Amino acid sequence: MQRKYLLLGLIPVLVIAAAAAYHRSQRNAELARQQVVKDNGEVAVTLVRVESRTFRPTIPFTGNLLAVNRADLRAEVAGRVTRVLVQEGDTVAAGALLSTQDEDDLALALRAAEAQATQAKSDRDRAETLLAKKSITKQAAQQAETAWQTADSAAGMARVRLKKAKIVSPFAGQVARRNIQPGDVLAPGQPAFEVVDNRKMEIQADLPAGAIASVKPGQAIRFRIAGFPDPFEGKVAQVSPSLGQDGRTLKVRMEVPNPDRLLKSGLFVDGEILAEGAQSLPALPATLLKVQGQAGKVFLAKAGVAREAAITLGGEQDGWRAVRGLAAGDEVIAEGRDLVHEGVRLRVIATGSGRK
């Protein structure tokens, strides 16, 4: 038994020792590789040639995604909540019942009002018959008419009140927020639910006033969201006919299809509008560039030596990014770029476009 416990106690020690040995071997391999580079005086690299590509001018924007169809549903009448039929995240159809208030009491009041209206109508009809026979006065017949109208109005109000005590979804969508519980006493105007239809989203953005001559409805847009590897697309739906009160901003609304409901309301986006016209610019595949934002640097191969170059990047279009600071035909170090520095000698093992 003691031997068994001894063996169990040795397992963690052996695991730690194996991990340390692995990391030590990795470090030794890296040091050996660096020594070879130092001894040979050159680094093995692959190169990618800068190509001339056609790009459309762009107008950058930032904003938040919102559902085109979204509704903040509030209580229309005062009353105690008797039923709540949905939870947050539930999918609902147009007209689906979400909650009710005082439904039994209001239904009882409606039946009483309708009974009174039925009786009043019967009294009015009988009064009209008696008036035709001159068995009652015109004034008595008028009183019966007024009594029926009053009872009928009361029944109508009871019917409306029962209807307003039921909160229903105005369209098909999902319950984004539920603010009420059974037993809550609601006041008119108190928030109850938020329902959204995420199948079509929109972005509202403020552009610089200088974009007023370039942006138009129907133009394509592309944008990125943190956490998603690929960009999303949409189009400009509406451009404000005038600048904002500050005279410096132009409000633009963009629509984004979202049939699989992958995108959610409230997400921050960073994108660009593809304006009209085109220009040819030096470019590199977007997958080659690890630069975040616009400013960065790359290493070029010049006469077998690495030379650092500062660059400014444009937005991604069709898998390419415009690169200002380089010229078409320049050769950029791809594989091996993490090993080079200014002036290091290079051994080129492959040259290509960088696209697979």
N, C-alpha and C positions, 0 to 999 in steps of 0.2 A: 504493500500500500504506500509506504514511504517513497519507494522508487517511482511509483506512478505520479505522486504529487511533485517529486523532483523533476520528472520529465515535463509535466505541465508548466512548472515554473520556468523551465529553460526555453519554452517556445517564444515568449515575448522577446527574450534576449537574442535568440537566433534571428527573429524577424528584424530587429533593430540593426543587428550586425550585417545582415544581408542588404538592407537598405543603404547602410553607410558604405558598404563595399561597392554597391551599384553607383552611387553618386561619386565615389572616389574614382571609379573607372571612367565615368563620363567626363569628369574634370581632367583626368589624365589624357583622355583622347583629345579633348579640346586643346589642352596645352601642347600636345604633340602636333596637332594640326597647325596651331599658330607658329610652332617652331619651324615646321616645314615651309610655311609662308615666309618666315623671317630668313631662313637659310636660302630659299630660292629667290627671294626678293620680288615675288610677284604673287598675285591673287587670281585664281581661276574664276571667271565670270561669264555670264551670258549677257548679250546686248539686245536692246529693242530699239529699232529706228523710229524716230519721230515722223509721223505722217501728216500730210496736209488733208484736213477733213472739213466738210461743209457744216457750219453751225448757224442756227437761227439766233437772232438777238433775243435776249431774255430780260425779263423784269422780275427781280426777286421780290418775295413777299413772305410774311410770317402770319400765322393766325391759329385759330382753334377750330376743330371740326365740330359741327352741330348737325343734328338730324333736321332735315327739311320739314318733316312733319313731327312736331313735338307739341304737347299740350300740358299745361299746368291746370289740373282739374281741382276745383274748389267746391265746397258745400254751397248750395244755393238757398237752402232753408235751414233754420235752426232745428235741432233734434238730436236724440241719442242714437248712436250707431248700433244697429242690431245685428248686422252681418257684414263681414269683409270676406270676399270670395277669392282674392288673389294675393300672391306674394310678390316681392320684388324679383324681377327676372322672368316672371311668367309671360308667355306669349298669349295675346288676346286678339279676338276678332273685332271687327267694327261693330259697335252696338253691344258688346259684351258687358254684362252687369258686373260692376266692381264692388259696390257696397250699397247698403240700404240704411235708412234712418226711420225709426218709429213705424215700421211698415204695417204692423198689426193695427195700431191705433189709427193710422191714417186710412187704412183700408176700411176699417169699421166706420170712420167718419164719412168716407165717401159713400158707403152703402146707405147710411142714414140720410145723407144729403140727396142722393138719387131717389130714395123712397119719398122724401118730401116733395121733390120736383115732380115725381110721377103723380102724386096726389094733387098737387097744385094744378098740374095740367088737366087732370080729370075735372077738377072744380071749375077751371076756366072754360073747358068745353061744355060743361053742363050750363054754366052761366050764359054762354053764347046761345045755347038752345032756348033757354028761358027768355032771354032778351028778344029773340026772334018771335016768341009767342007773346011778348009784352007782359010776361009774368013777373019780371024784375025790372028795376030801373037801370038806365044806362050807367049810372054811377056805380051800382053794385057790380055790373059786368066789368067795368073798368078796374075795380078793386081786385076782382078775381084774376084779371090779366096781369096786373102789377104783381100780385102775389106769386103767380107762376113764373114771371120773369126773374123775380128775386130768388126764388127757390132754384130755378135753372142756373142762374149765375153762381149761386153758392155751390151747387153740385160741380159746376165747371172749375171753380177755384179749388175745391177739394180734389178733383181729378189732377189738376196741375200740380198741387202741392205733393200728392203721392208720386207723381212722375219726377218732380225735382228732388224728392228725397232718395231717388235711385241714381247713383253716379254710374255712368256708362262710358265706355271707351268711344271716342269720336271716330277712330279709325283703327285698322289692324296694326299691331305693333307689339311692344314689350313694355311691361311695367318697370320703369326706371327707379321710381321712388314711391314708397307707401308711408304716409304720415299718420295714419289713424288705426285704432284698434277697436274691437267691439266694446261697447260701454262708454266710449268717448262721447262727450256732448259737444256738438259742433255749432259754431256760429256761422251765419252767412258770410261767405268769402274766405273761410278758413281753408288752407291748403290740405288736400286729401291725397292726391296721386299725381305723379308725372308719368305720362305715356309717351314713348318715342317710337318712331318707325325708322330704323337705321338702314333701310334698304337704299335710301338716297340721302347723301350727306351734303353739307354745304360749308364753305369757308368764307367768312367775311373778313376782308383785309383792307387796310388803308395804305394806298400807294402814294409815292411822292407826286406832287402836282405835275412834274415834268413828264409823267407817264401818260398824260391825258391824250396825247396825239398818237400813242402807240398801242394802247390796250383797247380791245374791241370784243363784243360778245361773240362766242364761238371759238375763240382762240384756245388752243390746248394748254394745259398746265401739267406740271410734274412736281411732286413733293415727296419729302421723306419724313418718316416718323421714327423716333428712337425705338430700337428694339426690333425693327423690321429690316431685313437685309436689302430688299428691293424697293425702288420708288413706286409711287402710286400715280395714277393719271386722272384727269378730269377736264373740265372746260369752263371758260368764263361764261357765266349766265347773264349777268347784269352789270352794267357800269353806270354809276350815278351821273345824271345829266349836269351836275354842278359840283364844284369843290366844296369842301367842308367850310364851316364858319371861320376857321383860321386861315383859309385861302391857301393852305399848303398840302392838303391831303385829298385824295380821290378815293371814294369808297367803291369797292368792287366785290361782287358776290360770285362765287365759283361753285359749281355743282360737281359732286363726286359719286359715281355709281358704287354701290356696296351690296350687291345681291347676296353675298354669303355672310353679311353682317360681321365681317372681320374687323372693320373699323368701329370705334366707339366714340360717342359724343364726349367732347372735352379734351381730346388728344391734341397736343401742340404739333403744328406742322411747320416745316421750313421748305419753301419751294420757289418755283419760278414760272412765269407766264412766257410761253413761246410766241414772241411777236412775229410780225411779217418781215420778209427779207431774209437774206442769208449771206454769210461771209466765209471765206476759206481761211482756216487758222491751223497752226501746228498743233498736233494732238497726240495723246498717249492713251492706251487702254485704261479705263478707270480701275480695273483690277490690279494694275501694276502700281498704282499710287497709294501710298499709305498716309498721305497728307490729310489732316483734318482742317476744314475751312478752305481758305484760298491761298495763303502764303505758305511756301515750303521750299525744299531744296532737293536736288537730285545730283547724282554723279554721272558725268559724261566720260566716254572713252575718247581721249585725244592723243593720237600718236602713241598708243599703248600705255598711256598714263591716265589715272583718274583725276578729273577736274570737277570741282564743286560748282554748281550753278543754282542761283536763286530763281524760283519760278512763282508765277501767279496762275492759279487755276480758275477756269470757268466751270459752269455747271455741267453735269453729265448729260449727254445726249446720245442715245443709241449705243451705250456702252463705252463711249469715248469722252474725254475731258480736254477742252482747249487748254494749251499750255503757253502762256506768255513768258518770254525769256529764253525760249529755244527756237530753233529753226528746223524746218522739214529736212530730214536726212541726218540730223544729229543722232548719235548713238548713246542711249541711256543704259546704265548698268542695271540689270534686273536681278537675276540670281547672283548672290555674292555681294550685294550692295551693303549688307551689314558689316562686311569685313574690310571695306576699303576706306581710305581717307585721302585727303588732298595729296597728290603727288605719288601715290603708290603705283607700282608697275603692275600691269594687267596681263593675264593670259586668257584670251578670248576662246571659249569652247563652242559658242553658238551665237548666231545673230538672226533675228527674225522680227516679225511684226508684233509679237506679244499676244496675238489673238489665236484662240484654239477653235 
